[in-house]
Amino acid sequence: MERVVGQLRRQGLRLLNADVTVIAQQPKLSPYFPRMRNEIARVCEIPPDRLNLKATTTEKMGFAGREEGIAAHAVVLLEVFPT
């Protein structure tokens, strides 16, 4: 993520906010959300209140449901640096 944020910066863009969904059958992630939110926000160079973080399962379907991995989806709003 740090590399991507650096690439954005070099292209004259910055992240304004993000909506992130983590897809995992296990472990239950809600106890980790405060630390995750702070760390992701730090890496993305945004305040934690501009990061929406949530988790879901796939009801035991697919690789995430079989506990073979974890996936994430993110929707972000980018801004062109003012010149």
Residue pairs with C-beta under 8 A, 6 or more apart in sequence:
1 40
1 43
1 44
2 43
5 15
5 43
5 44
5 45
8 14
8 15
8 78
12 80
12 81
13 78
13 79
13 80
13 81
14 45
14 78
14 79
14 81
15 44
15 45
15 46
15 76
15 77
15 78
15 79
16 46
16 50
16 76
16 77
16 78
16 79
17 46
17 50
17 51
17 52
17 76
17 77
18 40
18 44
18 46
18 50
18 51
18 52
18 74
18 75
18 76
18 77
19 52
19 74
19 75
19 76
20 40
20 51
20 52
20 53
20 54
20 72
20 73
20 74
21 54
21 55
21 56
21 72
21 73
21 74
22 29
22 53
22 54
22 55
22 56
22 70
22 71
22 72
23 55
23 56
23 57
23 58
23 64
23 70
23 71
23 72
23 73
24 55
24 57
24 64
24 70
24 71
25 57
25 58
25 60
25 64
25 65
25 66
25 67
26 67
28 55
29 36
29 55
30 55
33 53
33 55
36 53
37 48
37 51
37 53
38 48
40 51
40 53
41 47
41 48
41 50
41 51
44 51
57 64
57 65
58 64
58 65
59 65
60 66
63 69
63 71
64 70
64 71
